[in-house]
Amino acid sequence: MRQHGQQLPVPSVTWKGIPAAEVLRVQAQELTPELQALRRELHQNPEIGNHLPETQRRVLEALEGLPLEITRGVGLTSVVAVLRGKPGASVLLRADMDALEVTERTGSPFAARNGYMHACGHDLHTAALVGAAKLLSAHQEELPGDVIFMFQPGEEGPGGAALMIEEGVLDAAGRRPVAAYGIHVGPQDYGTFHHAPGAIMASSSNLRLTVMGKGGHGSRPHDAIDPVAALAEIQVSLQTAITRRFDALNPVVITVTNLWAGDGAINAIPDRAGCAATVRVLDDSAIDRVRQVITEVASNVAAAHRCAVDIEFELLYPTTKTNPREDAFAAGVWARQFGAQRVLPMSPMMASEDFGVVLQQVPGTFVWLGTADPAVQDREWNHSPHVRFDDTILGDQAAALAALAVERLAAST
């Protein structure tokens, strides 16, 4: 048995004397046009949340004819497919399938027109995982174990990964996978893989504050108890509290994204005002302290204005933490497959991902793959209505997932 801190070996599986990763890379290039067509169809027909019936139907069509054991979700429109290889361990490969409530403004010929948008690249994730399933199915007899393909709805909310775990995705092969992997596309330089050991993406929580005062005439604020003034001070005070009560090297982000007060009457002081904010933390052990500080600041500022405050704090996703050994293993596989110059370390980002729920139960890693032209400096980021992803990357994305599965299964034997 390997010691806890020891690195996993990076084997080089060969098929007929040729590295398996190279075989998969070449074969994936032949699949690229087919994967692009699938991606663009998904892009034109985005769906949100955990109910993605058309997306599920299209994925099932794309997998038809492959030697897969397929299960559909019960409480959500997920797809779980298991490819059986030789007796051995299993690994899990994951793609999220849902879009965002963003109106697309790219002007692309295959742009969505239903008010939703694949602004986070999940359409590429889905197409690439279909590609990995096709590549590995073609080499089923040589596969040193089983692969679970996890097609997940609801990553953007309300949390499809946890529901899929409840429905048994981690046990789909009959035993827990030895590792779980995911790739997310982004606006980094085209073809570059970005990885980090440990925390790579932040936890995400929703904050809602409602300040209660006493309404009155705008000309007589002394006769009212103004919740708007209290709310404005709470918003500023929260930012100050973050910079003064938390270590800057262990970042916490509170971003107020919604403010509301009154019913539209300009000359009336409302009796209530409120805000909503997203809270991001890289260290899950700090979440309770963040909640405590928010409660103290909001309650004390409200009290100074003679107001009361109602606070709702909801943890959505934990920090996404990669397993350092699995992360180093993936980086080694891809350095051999694509060249070390394309595999780069990255700093954690404050965006969140519910793949962290999977990584709480199965060791693995989560990696970013760049799709942007290196010559373009001013790049749109994920979730922008103008963001574009170069889907010629799909061959490499599918090959990277497939090779990682093969090499990890080989390492486990």
Beta strands, then each sheet from edge to edge (+ up, - down):
strand 1: 14-15
strand 2: 18-19
strand 3: 68-72
strand 4: 79-83
strand 5: 90-96
strand 6: 146-152
strand 7: 179-189
strand 8: 193-195
strand 9: 198-201
strand 10: 203-212
strand 11: 216-217
strand 12: 252-261
strand 13: 268-269
strand 14: 272-281
strand 15: 308-317
strand 16: 320-322
strand 17: 343-345
strand 18: 364-372
sheet 1: 1+ 2-
sheet 2: 3+ 4- 6+ 5+ 7+ 18+ 8- 17-
sheet 3: 9+ 16-
sheet 4: 12+ 14- 10+ 15-
sheet 5: 11+ 13-
end
